[in-house]
Amino acid sequence: NNMPKDGDENGSAADVLKKGDEWR
């Protein structure tokens, strides 16, 4: 679940992790 959606380009690993959690 490491898809570059929103926040990945921002450079926020925490944001990406949070998004992955929401995608669950």
PDB file of N, CA, C, O and CB in Angstrom:
ATOM      1  N   ASN A   1       0.844  -1.203   0.000  1.00  0.00           N
ATOM      2  CA  ASN A   1       0.000   0.000   0.000  1.00  0.00           C
ATOM      3  C   ASN A   1       0.874   1.246   0.000  1.00  0.00           C
ATOM      4  O   ASN A   1       0.646   2.153   0.801  1.00  0.00           O
ATOM      5  CB  ASN A   1      -0.952   0.010   1.226  1.00  0.00           C
ATOM      6  N   ASN A   2       1.844   1.309  -0.859  1.00  0.00           N
ATOM      7  CA  ASN A   2       2.724   2.484  -0.927  1.00  0.00           C
ATOM      8  C   ASN A   2       2.540   3.182  -2.259  1.00  0.00           C
ATOM      9  O   ASN A   2       3.495   3.372  -3.013  1.00  0.00           O
ATOM     10  CB  ASN A   2       4.206   2.084  -0.730  1.00  0.00           C
ATOM     11  N   MET A   3       1.304   3.562  -2.541  1.00  0.00           N
ATOM     12  CA  MET A   3       1.028   4.208  -3.828  1.00  0.00           C
ATOM     13  C   MET A   3       1.209   5.718  -3.704  1.00  0.00           C
ATOM     14  O   MET A   3       0.687   6.334  -2.775  1.00  0.00           O
ATOM     15  CB  MET A   3      -0.406   3.875  -4.313  1.00  0.00           C
ATOM     16  N   PRO A   4       1.938   6.306  -4.628  1.00  0.00           N
ATOM     17  CA  PRO A   4       2.158   7.755  -4.607  1.00  0.00           C
ATOM     18  C   PRO A   4       0.886   8.514  -4.919  1.00  0.00           C
ATOM     19  O   PRO A   4       0.599   8.809  -6.079  1.00  0.00           O
ATOM     20  CB  PRO A   4       3.243   8.143  -5.599  1.00  0.00           C
ATOM     21  N   LYS A   5       0.128   8.828  -3.892  1.00  0.00           N
ATOM     22  CA  LYS A   5      -1.137   9.556  -4.126  1.00  0.00           C
ATOM     23  C   LYS A   5      -0.970  11.025  -3.753  1.00  0.00           C
ATOM     24  O   LYS A   5      -0.365  11.792  -4.502  1.00  0.00           O
ATOM     25  CB  LYS A   5      -2.306   8.923  -3.308  1.00  0.00           C
ATOM     26  N   ASP A   6      -1.494  11.412  -2.616  1.00  0.00           N
ATOM     27  CA  ASP A   6      -1.366  12.806  -2.171  1.00  0.00           C
ATOM     28  C   ASP A   6      -0.456  12.881  -0.964  1.00  0.00           C
ATOM     29  O   ASP A   6      -0.730  12.249   0.056  1.00  0.00           O
ATOM     30  CB  ASP A   6      -2.744  13.411  -1.837  1.00  0.00           C
ATOM     31  N   GLY A   7       0.609  13.634  -1.060  1.00  0.00           N
ATOM     32  CA  GLY A   7       1.512  13.733   0.079  1.00  0.00           C
ATOM     33  C   GLY A   7       2.861  13.089  -0.237  1.00  0.00           C
ATOM     34  O   GLY A   7       3.889  13.479   0.315  1.00  0.00           O
ATOM     35  N   ASP A   8       2.843  12.104  -1.126  1.00  0.00           N
ATOM     36  CA  ASP A   8       4.111  11.454  -1.474  1.00  0.00           C
ATOM     37  C   ASP A   8       5.050  12.466  -2.136  1.00  0.00           C
ATOM     38  O   ASP A   8       6.245  12.507  -1.846  1.00  0.00           O
ATOM     39  CB  ASP A   8       3.867  10.239  -2.418  1.00  0.00           C
ATOM     40  N   GLU A   9       4.488  13.274  -3.023  1.00  0.00           N
ATOM     41  CA  GLU A   9       5.320  14.274  -3.713  1.00  0.00           C
ATOM     42  C   GLU A   9       5.696  15.391  -2.749  1.00  0.00           C
ATOM     43  O   GLU A   9       6.678  16.102  -2.961  1.00  0.00           O
ATOM     44  CB  GLU A   9       4.579  14.858  -4.948  1.00  0.00           C
ATOM     45  N   ASN A  10       4.911  15.538  -1.692  1.00  0.00           N
ATOM     46  CA  ASN A  10       5.203  16.584  -0.710  1.00  0.00           C
ATOM     47  C   ASN A  10       6.425  16.211   0.114  1.00  0.00           C
ATOM     48  O   ASN A  10       7.075  17.077   0.700  1.00  0.00           O
ATOM     49  CB  ASN A  10       3.993  16.821   0.210  1.00  0.00           C
ATOM     50  N   GLY A  11       6.734  14.921   0.157  1.00  0.00           N
ATOM     51  CA  GLY A  11       7.897  14.494   0.937  1.00  0.00           C
ATOM     52  C   GLY A  11       7.515  14.270   2.388  1.00  0.00           C
ATOM     53  O   GLY A  11       8.282  14.594   3.294  1.00  0.00           O
ATOM     54  N   SER A  12       6.328  13.715   2.609  1.00  0.00           N
ATOM     55  CA  SER A  12       5.886  13.468   3.989  1.00  0.00           C
ATOM     56  C   SER A  12       5.658  11.972   4.180  1.00  0.00           C
ATOM     57  O   SER A  12       4.600  11.446   3.836  1.00  0.00           O
ATOM     58  CB  SER A  12       4.583  14.269   4.317  1.00  0.00           C
ATOM     59  N   ALA A  13       6.647  11.306   4.723  1.00  0.00           N
ATOM     60  CA  ALA A  13       6.516   9.861   4.943  1.00  0.00           C
ATOM     61  C   ALA A  13       5.341   9.598   5.884  1.00  0.00           C
ATOM     62  O   ALA A  13       4.585   8.646   5.688  1.00  0.00           O
ATOM     63  CB  ALA A  13       7.837   9.261   5.528  1.00  0.00           C
ATOM     64  N   ALA A  14       5.192  10.434   6.894  1.00  0.00           N
ATOM     65  CA  ALA A  14       4.095  10.258   7.857  1.00  0.00           C
ATOM     66  C   ALA A  14       2.757  10.381   7.123  1.00  0.00           C
ATOM     67  O   ALA A  14       1.819   9.631   7.389  1.00  0.00           O
ATOM     68  CB  ALA A  14       4.189  11.312   9.017  1.00  0.00           C
ATOM     69  N   ASP A  15       2.688  11.333   6.203  1.00  0.00           N
ATOM     70  CA  ASP A  15       1.447  11.528   5.456  1.00  0.00           C
ATOM     71  C   ASP A  15       1.142  10.294   4.619  1.00  0.00           C
ATOM     72  O   ASP A  15       0.002   9.831   4.570  1.00  0.00           O
ATOM     73  CB  ASP A  15       1.540  12.779   4.557  1.00  0.00           C
ATOM     74  N   VAL A  16       2.159   9.771   3.969  1.00  0.00           N
ATOM     75  CA  VAL A  16       1.967   8.586   3.130  1.00  0.00           C
ATOM     76  C   VAL A  16       1.510   7.410   3.989  1.00  0.00           C
ATOM     77  O   VAL A  16       0.616   6.656   3.607  1.00  0.00           O
ATOM     78  CB  VAL A  16       3.273   8.229   2.373  1.00  0.00           C
ATOM     79  N   LEU A  17       2.138   7.269   5.149  1.00  0.00           N
ATOM     80  CA  LEU A  17       1.760   6.166   6.043  1.00  0.00           C
ATOM     81  C   LEU A  17       0.316   6.342   6.478  1.00  0.00           C
ATOM     82  O   LEU A  17      -0.453   5.382   6.519  1.00  0.00           O
ATOM     83  CB  LEU A  17       2.698   6.101   7.282  1.00  0.00           C
ATOM     84  N   LYS A  18      -0.043   7.568   6.801  1.00  0.00           N
ATOM     85  CA  LYS A  18      -1.415   7.834   7.250  1.00  0.00           C
ATOM     86  C   LYS A  18      -2.389   7.511   6.118  1.00  0.00           C
ATOM     87  O   LYS A  18      -3.447   6.924   6.343  1.00  0.00           O
ATOM     88  CB  LYS A  18      -1.578   9.320   7.708  1.00  0.00           C
ATOM     89  N   LYS A  19      -2.016   7.903   4.904  1.00  0.00           N
ATOM     90  CA  LYS A  19      -2.901   7.650   3.771  1.00  0.00           C
ATOM     91  C   LYS A  19      -3.064   6.138   3.558  1.00  0.00           C
ATOM     92  O   LYS A  19      -4.157   5.651   3.270  1.00  0.00           O
ATOM     93  CB  LYS A  19      -2.348   8.327   2.488  1.00  0.00           C
ATOM     94  N   GLY A  20      -1.958   5.418   3.707  1.00  0.00           N
ATOM     95  CA  GLY A  20      -2.024   3.966   3.539  1.00  0.00           C
ATOM     96  C   GLY A  20      -2.962   3.363   4.581  1.00  0.00           C
ATOM     97  O   GLY A  20      -3.700   2.421   4.294  1.00  0.00           O
ATOM     98  N   ASP A  21      -2.927   3.910   5.782  1.00  0.00           N
ATOM     99  CA  ASP A  21      -3.800   3.413   6.843  1.00  0.00           C
ATOM    100  C   ASP A  21      -5.258   3.693   6.484  1.00  0.00           C
ATOM    101  O   ASP A  21      -6.140   2.874   6.739  1.00  0.00           O
ATOM    102  CB  ASP A  21      -3.438   4.063   8.206  1.00  0.00           C
ATOM    103  N   GLU A  22      -5.494   4.850   5.894  1.00  0.00           N
ATOM    104  CA  GLU A  22      -6.875   5.205   5.529  1.00  0.00           C
ATOM    105  C   GLU A  22      -7.348   4.353   4.359  1.00  0.00           C
ATOM    106  O   GLU A  22      -8.539   4.072   4.226  1.00  0.00           O
ATOM    107  CB  GLU A  22      -6.980   6.707   5.170  1.00  0.00           C
ATOM    108  N   TRP A  23      -6.404   3.944   3.509  1.00  0.00           N
ATOM    109  CA  TRP A  23      -6.775   3.134   2.338  1.00  0.00           C
ATOM    110  C   TRP A  23      -7.173   1.728   2.756  1.00  0.00           C
ATOM    111  O   TRP A  23      -7.891   1.033   2.037  1.00  0.00           O
ATOM    112  CB  TRP A  23      -5.614   3.073   1.330  1.00  0.00           C
ATOM    113  N   ARG A  24      -6.689   1.308   3.954  1.00  0.00           N
ATOM    114  CA  ARG A  24      -6.964  -0.061   4.398  1.00  0.00           C
ATOM    115  C   ARG A  24      -8.450  -0.340   4.357  1.00  0.00           C
ATOM    116  O   ARG A  24      -8.880  -1.443   4.696  1.00  0.00           O
ATOM    117  CB  ARG A  24      -6.422  -0.297   5.812  1.00  0.00           C
TER     118      ARG A  24
END
